[in-house]
C-alpha cells in the first residue's frame, strides 16, 4: 500500500528558494565534513573506523527540514550527516572522531555513536537495526505524553533483513505510533548488493504492506522530494494515523567503511550515481529557480570556511582526561559498582 | 495467615505503588494486561491503571526492550517484563550493547530509567530453556544494576528503588519463590539497591546467598545449629551495586565463607564475590572459600536430575561441615 497523493494534498510545505539555498549549504557542510574526516583519517588523526555518509546528504538535510525541534532522530553508525543536520557543529563531530575531550560524546563514542541529545538526535547505533525499536519507544512515549512529537529511525537497506526491523514495524503498526521508518537504500549491504540477499525489489517499502503500513519510495538524492515525503509522513503521524515507511534511494560515495575501496561496484553504476550527486541536484534546482551562480558559490565557500575552521578547532582541542574513562556510566556521573 | 502476602503478590504490589505515585511509570510485556502475566505477577495492574499504562505486547523481546529504552530516553519510566529470563537471549543486544552503554558512549547525554523484570531460576521442572538462573549474564555487562530479592517485603522495597532509579535495573524474580509468603511491606517501603541484609546472625561461618538460595542457606543454618555451628546468612539482595562491605565485615568475624548460588560454577556470580574476598578479605579467612553452585550442565527436566544439578540444603550443609572441620 502506498500513500495516495490526494490523501496528502496540502500537508507538505513548499520549500522556498531561500530555504533551499540554506539546505544546499547544509549539504555542502556535511560533504566537506565527511571529506575532512576522510583526510584526517589518512593523516592518522582519526583512529578506529569511519562510515562516511557523503552522497546521503539529501536524506538527512531534507528530513530535518521537515521535522520540528522536539522530534526525535535515531541513526546508524553511518550517522555524521544526521548529527550535523540536527544541529551538531562540525567542530564537535570532528573533535569526537579525533578523540578530543570537546567531542560530542567526550571522545567516549567515536564516529559510530555521534549523539546530540539536546537537539533531539538521540544517538547513532552500531548494531544493525537495534535503534528501530528505540524509535518506536520514543514514539510510544510521545503518544503517552500526548506531546505531538514524532520519532524517526534512519537505517540502511541491510537493516531490513534483521529481526529488530520486523519487530519494530509490527509493534509500531499495532500501537499506531507516530514514528517514521526512513530507509537509506544505497544498494549495498556492506559489500554485497542488497538485491542478492533480499527477495523483494524494495527492501523496506515492499515489507511495509505485511505490517499494514503505508510506504513511499523517494528519490533520496533530491533534498526537496525527501523533505516533502518526510513532511507528509510526519503530518500523518502527528494526526494520529500511525507510522510510515519511506525508502529513499541514494548512494554512498565512499566504501562501506574506512577499509573498503568499494571496488565491487560497477564503474558505470558509480558514474550514473555521481551524476545524480545530491549537491548537483540541489544546485540545478536553485539555478532553475533563478538563483545566481554567485550565490551558490558563496554558499559553498561559507560551508568550506565553516569546515576548515572546524578542522583547526578540533585539532587544537585537548584530549580527554584519562579519569574521564570512569565517569558517565551511572546517572550519578560515576562508575562505582561495589563497596 | 491473612497478614502475610506472597512473593508473587508483592511484585504486583510493588509496581502498583510506584504507578500510583508517578504517572511516568508504564508497563509493557507479553500477557501482562488483562491476563495479569503468566505468573500473575502483574495481577490487578490492568484493572487499576488501564490500557494506557499497562500494554500487552506481541512476542517480540527485542521490540519490548528497545521500546522501553526509547521511552526511557524520552521522559517515561517503563517497566518491561521478559517472561522468562532465558528469553534474555532473544533480546540480548539491548541488555548487552544498548541499554547499559548508551549513557556512557554518549558522554552522559542520555538517561535510561527503566526496569527489566523477569522470572528467573530453576527447581520447578521447566526444562533447560525455562529454568536457568542468569543473573551472571547481566553481571557480565558493566552498566546494569541487578536486583534479586528473596522476600515479599524486599520485592516491594526493591521494586520501588528500581523504578525510581535513573539507571537501568534488571529485576530478577525467582520462580521458586513466587508462592512463598512473608510479611507485607510497610507503606513507603524502599530498600536501596546495594544493601545486603543479614538474614540470620551467626559467628562460626558466613553463608552468602541470593534470591532462592537464601531460604536454602537458612534451612542449612538451622540444620547445623543443632550441632552447635552458628552460621550467619547474608542475603546480598542486589549484585550491582554489590555490598561487599557487609560480606567482608561478616567474614572478619566468622573467618569462613560459603557462597550459595544458582548460577553454574563457570561464570557464576559467586566467582566475583570470591575474587573480591581473595583481594580484600584474605587475612580474615581460616579456610578456603567454598562455592555451592549449579553444575555446569543445562538444567534437566526430571526432579531427581534437576536437584542433582542445582544447590540444595544438603549440599550447603555438606559445604558448611567441610569448612568448619577444616
Boltz contact constraints between the chains, C-beta under 6 A:
constraints:
  - contact:
      token1: [A, 105]
      token2: [B, 106]
      max_distance: 6.0
  - contact:
      token1: [A, 105]
      token2: [B, 107]
      max_distance: 6.0
  - contact:
      token1: [A, 106]
      token2: [B, 107]
      max_distance: 6.0
  - contact:
      token1: [A, 108]
      token2: [B, 104]
      max_distance: 6.0
  - contact:
      token1: [A, 108]
      token2: [B, 105]
      max_distance: 6.0
  - contact:
      token1: [A, 108]
      token2: [B, 107]
      max_distance: 6.0
  - contact:
      token1: [A, 109]
      token2: [B, 105]
      max_distance: 6.0
  - contact:
      token1: [A, 109]
      token2: [B, 106]
      max_distance: 6.0
  - contact:
      token1: [A, 113]
      token2: [B, 105]
      max_distance: 6.0
  - contact:
      token1: [A, 115]
      token2: [B, 106]
      max_distance: 6.0
  - contact:
      token1: [A, 115]
      token2: [B, 109]
      max_distance: 6.0
  - contact:
      token1: [A, 117]
      token2: [B, 109]
      max_distance: 6.0
  - contact:
      token1: [A, 117]
      token2: [B, 110]
      max_distance: 6.0
  - contact:
      token1: [A, 122]
      token2: [B, 73]
      max_distance: 6.0
  - contact:
      token1: [A, 127]
      token2: [B, 93]
      max_distance: 6.0
  - contact:
      token1: [A, 127]
      token2: [B, 97]
      max_distance: 6.0
  - contact:
      token1: [A, 130]
      token2: [B, 93]
      max_distance: 6.0
  - contact:
      token1: [A, 130]
      token2: [B, 98]
      max_distance: 6.0
  - contact:
      token1: [A, 133]
      token2: [B, 62]
      max_distance: 6.0
  - contact:
      token1: [A, 133]
      token2: [B, 63]
      max_distance: 6.0
  - contact:
      token1: [A, 133]
      token2: [B, 66]
      max_distance: 6.0
  - contact:
      token1: [A, 133]
      token2: [B, 67]
      max_distance: 6.0
  - contact:
      token1: [A, 134]
      token2: [B, 66]
      max_distance: 6.0
  - contact:
      token1: [A, 134]
      token2: [B, 69]
      max_distance: 6.0
  - contact:
      token1: [A, 134]
      token2: [B, 70]
      max_distance: 6.0
  - contact:
      token1: [A, 136]
      token2: [B, 67]
      max_distance: 6.0
  - contact:
      token1: [A, 137]
      token2: [B, 67]
      max_distance: 6.0
  - contact:
      token1: [A, 137]
      token2: [B, 69]
      max_distance: 6.0
  - contact:
      token1: [A, 137]
      token2: [B, 70]
      max_distance: 6.0
  - contact:
      token1: [A, 137]
      token2: [B, 71]
      max_distance: 6.0
  - contact:
      token1: [A, 138]
      token2: [B, 70]
      max_distance: 6.0
  - contact:
      token1: [A, 138]
      token2: [B, 74]
      max_distance: 6.0
  - contact:
      token1: [A, 140]
      token2: [B, 67]
      max_distance: 6.0
  - contact:
      token1: [A, 140]
      token2: [B, 71]
      max_distance: 6.0
  - contact:
      token1: [A, 141]
      token2: [B, 71]
      max_distance: 6.0
  - contact:
      token1: [A, 141]
      token2: [B, 74]
      max_distance: 6.0
  - contact:
      token1: [A, 141]
      token2: [B, 75]
      max_distance: 6.0
  - contact:
      token1: [A, 141]
      token2: [B, 76]
      max_distance: 6.0
  - contact:
      token1: [A, 164]
      token2: [B, 62]
      max_distance: 6.0
  - contact:
      token1: [A, 167]
      token2: [B, 60]
      max_distance: 6.0
  - contact:
      token1: [A, 167]
      token2: [B, 62]
      max_distance: 6.0
  - contact:
      token1: [A, 167]
      token2: [B, 63]
      max_distance: 6.0
  - contact:
      token1: [A, 168]
      token2: [B, 63]
      max_distance: 6.0
  - contact:
      token1: [A, 171]
      token2: [B, 60]
      max_distance: 6.0
  - contact:
      token1: [A, 171]
      token2: [B, 63]
      max_distance: 6.0
  - contact:
      token1: [A, 328]
      token2: [B, 104]
      max_distance: 6.0
  - contact:
      token1: [A, 328]
      token2: [B, 107]
      max_distance: 6.0
  - contact:
      token1: [A, 328]
      token2: [B, 108]
      max_distance: 6.0
  - contact:
      token1: [A, 329]
      token2: [B, 104]
      max_distance: 6.0
  - contact:
      token1: [A, 329]
      token2: [B, 143]
      max_distance: 6.0
  - contact:
      token1: [A, 330]
      token2: [B, 167]
      max_distance: 6.0
  - contact:
      token1: [A, 331]
      token2: [B, 111]
      max_distance: 6.0
  - contact:
      token1: [A, 331]
      token2: [B, 166]
      max_distance: 6.0
  - contact:
      token1: [A, 331]
      token2: [B, 167]
      max_distance: 6.0
  - contact:
      token1: [A, 337]
      token2: [B, 240]
      max_distance: 6.0
  - contact:
      token1: [A, 337]
      token2: [B, 241]
      max_distance: 6.0
  - contact:
      token1: [A, 338]
      token2: [B, 242]
      max_distance: 6.0
  - contact:
      token1: [A, 338]
      token2: [B, 244]
      max_distance: 6.0
  - contact:
      token1: [A, 339]
      token2: [B, 243]
      max_distance: 6.0
  - contact:
      token1: [A, 339]
      token2: [B, 244]
      max_distance: 6.0
  - contact:
      token1: [A, 339]
      token2: [B, 245]
      max_distance: 6.0
